[in-house]
């Protein structure tokens, strides 16, 4: 997948109950996600999400942005909760 400069991206991993949003960022320079992941794995001994995110920032691919979650529904019940 190609990410373009200035896009806002959510990095996530896991499936079903293990699914989690890890990080939100702005793309600093355009890149192909597959090529960058292969490059990272050549340098790293294994995949670690915290190390990967730090590496992306160090390589000047991304910059962190602060976000908040606005949760509006829980099992059909309307709620108004900002986290």
Rosetta silent file (secondary structure, phi, psi, omega in degrees, C-alpha in Angstrom):
SEQUENCE: XXXXXXXXXXXXXXXXXXXXXXXXXXXXXXXXXXXXXXXXXXXXXXXXXXXXXXXXXXXXXXXXXXXXXXXXXXXXXXXXXXX
SCORE:     score description
SCORE:     0.000 S_00000001
   1 L     0.000  140.537  179.559    0.000    0.000    0.000 S_00000001
   2 E   -97.188  126.122  173.656    1.258    3.472   -0.826 S_00000001
   3 E  -104.890  133.263 -175.247    1.001    6.127    1.905 S_00000001
   4 L  -102.984  148.920  178.795    1.164    9.712    0.695 S_00000001
   5 L   -48.687  135.896  177.555    2.732   12.714    2.391 S_00000001
   6 L    77.175   -0.091  173.131    0.382   14.424    4.883 S_00000001
   7 L   -68.115  148.240  172.897   -2.032   11.473    5.104 S_00000001
   8 E   -99.385  131.153 -172.035   -3.303   10.645    8.581 S_00000001
   9 E  -132.874  142.631  173.302   -2.919    6.953    9.374 S_00000001
  10 E  -106.365  124.344  176.685   -3.946    4.621   12.204 S_00000001
  11 E   -95.336  124.094 -178.047   -1.535    1.757   12.879 S_00000001
  12 E  -134.389  164.418  175.312   -3.336   -1.311   14.249 S_00000001
  13 E  -153.588  166.234  177.702   -2.688   -4.988   14.831 S_00000001
  14 L    91.415  171.386  178.978   -4.451   -8.133   16.035 S_00000001
  15 L  -133.450  151.526  175.300   -7.778   -9.765   15.269 S_00000001
  16 H    50.287 -122.786 -177.048  -11.160   -9.923   17.016 S_00000001
  17 H   -70.875  -14.917  178.148  -10.705   -9.393   20.779 S_00000001
  18 H   -88.117   -8.117 -177.292   -6.937   -8.947   20.257 S_00000001
  19 L   -62.529  136.475  176.159   -7.462   -6.027   17.844 S_00000001
  20 E  -151.580  147.336  171.957   -5.942   -2.762   19.023 S_00000001
  21 E   -87.141  123.403 -176.748   -5.064    0.663   17.690 S_00000001
  22 E   -90.667  -40.627 -167.903   -1.389    1.193   18.394 S_00000001
  23 E  -166.246  148.935  172.968   -0.647    4.646   17.124 S_00000001
  24 E  -118.777  139.948 -177.140   -1.863    7.521   14.956 S_00000001
  25 E  -150.470  165.127  173.192    0.496    9.469   12.760 S_00000001
  26 E  -106.775  135.888  178.656    0.941   11.871    9.867 S_00000001
  27 E   -75.777  124.512 -178.863    3.018   10.693    6.912 S_00000001
  28 L   -85.663  -38.341  176.133    6.073   12.963    6.552 S_00000001
  29 L  -142.004  141.923 -177.111    7.223   11.534    3.219 S_00000001
  30 L   -59.615  143.760  177.464    5.412    9.181    0.848 S_00000001
  31 E  -159.570  160.698  176.023    6.352    5.500    1.041 S_00000001
  32 E   -93.351  124.191 -174.350    5.261    1.986    0.163 S_00000001
  33 H   -63.364  -39.159  179.739    4.301    0.085    3.335 S_00000001
  34 H   -64.379  -44.705  179.564    5.499   -3.294    2.051 S_00000001
  35 H   -64.790  -41.396 -179.513    8.916   -1.995    1.045 S_00000001
  36 H   -67.553  -40.387  179.030    9.390   -0.155    4.343 S_00000001
  37 H   -63.872  -42.427  177.134    8.340   -3.198    6.387 S_00000001
  38 H   -61.617  -43.471  178.352   10.818   -5.418    4.497 S_00000001
  39 H   -60.639  -45.256  178.503   13.570   -2.824    5.086 S_00000001
  40 H   -60.509  -45.673 -176.593   12.744   -2.708    8.830 S_00000001
  41 H   -66.967  -25.859  175.111   12.741   -6.514    9.152 S_00000001
  42 H   -68.614  -32.476 -179.071   16.187   -6.717    7.523 S_00000001
  43 H   -87.175  -30.079 -175.234   17.535   -4.448   10.283 S_00000001
  44 L   -96.465  152.749  177.883   15.533   -5.875   13.194 S_00000001
  45 L   -75.759  -28.856  176.588   15.855   -9.350   14.674 S_00000001
  46 L  -161.944  170.803 -179.621   12.045   -9.655   14.870 S_00000001
  47 L   -80.394  128.605  172.924    8.894   -7.550   14.683 S_00000001
  48 L  -137.999  121.238 -172.408    8.118   -5.475   17.775 S_00000001
  49 H   -60.252  -40.560  179.655    5.446   -2.798   17.371 S_00000001
  50 H   -65.139  -42.634  178.985    7.078   -0.287   19.758 S_00000001
  51 H   -67.145  -39.918  179.732   10.474   -0.683   18.083 S_00000001
  52 H   -62.120  -45.690  179.199    8.868   -0.492   14.635 S_00000001
  53 H   -62.421  -44.764  177.693    7.082    2.773   15.441 S_00000001
  54 H   -60.294  -39.629  178.925   10.291    4.276   16.872 S_00000001
  55 H   -65.131  -43.465  178.035   12.134    3.172   13.712 S_00000001
  56 H   -58.199  -42.795  178.551    9.497    4.773   11.439 S_00000001
  57 H   -67.022  -43.356 -179.278    9.921    8.057   13.321 S_00000001
  58 H   -62.517  -36.822  179.881   13.723    7.807   13.274 S_00000001
  59 L   -80.986    2.022  178.279   13.711    7.202    9.507 S_00000001
  60 L    62.810   35.038  173.529   11.529   10.313    9.111 S_00000001
  61 L   -85.777  -33.916 -172.461    8.620    8.450    7.528 S_00000001
  62 E  -141.936  162.543  170.372    6.044    9.595   10.097 S_00000001
  63 E  -133.601  142.181 -178.418    5.365   11.984   12.956 S_00000001
  64 E   -70.372  142.528  172.082    3.106   11.292   15.893 S_00000001
  65 L  -124.720  146.878  178.558   -0.155   13.185   16.242 S_00000001
  66 L   -86.097  136.938  178.512   -2.267   13.391   19.358 S_00000001
  67 L  -134.887  164.605  173.806   -5.794   12.076   19.096 S_00000001
  68 L  -130.729  153.402  177.783   -8.725   11.449   21.398 S_00000001
  69 L  -101.663  133.070  173.941  -11.410    8.817   21.208 S_00000001
  70 E  -112.996  106.450 -175.846  -15.068    9.785   21.273 S_00000001
  71 E   -96.951  119.328 -173.261  -17.061    6.670   22.202 S_00000001
  72 E  -113.646   -7.641 -178.152  -20.783    7.064   21.442 S_00000001
  73 E  -151.014  142.751  177.921  -22.322    3.591   21.748 S_00000001
  74 E  -138.887  108.133 -178.583  -21.921    0.479   23.868 S_00000001
  75 L    51.514   43.126  176.554  -23.977   -2.606   22.948 S_00000001
  76 L    87.618  -12.439  178.110  -26.705   -0.382   21.446 S_00000001
  77 E   -87.549  128.709  179.154  -26.832    2.043   24.373 S_00000001
  78 E   -78.638  128.258  177.499  -26.018    5.625   23.408 S_00000001
  79 E  -133.155  166.769  176.638  -23.332    7.137   25.626 S_00000001
  80 E  -133.128   97.216 -174.563  -21.142   10.222   25.409 S_00000001
  81 E  -134.672  122.538  176.034  -17.634    9.426   26.609 S_00000001
  82 E  -105.687  128.969 -178.378  -14.401   11.086   25.581 S_00000001
  83 L  -107.465    0.000    0.000  -11.242    9.192   26.439 S_00000001
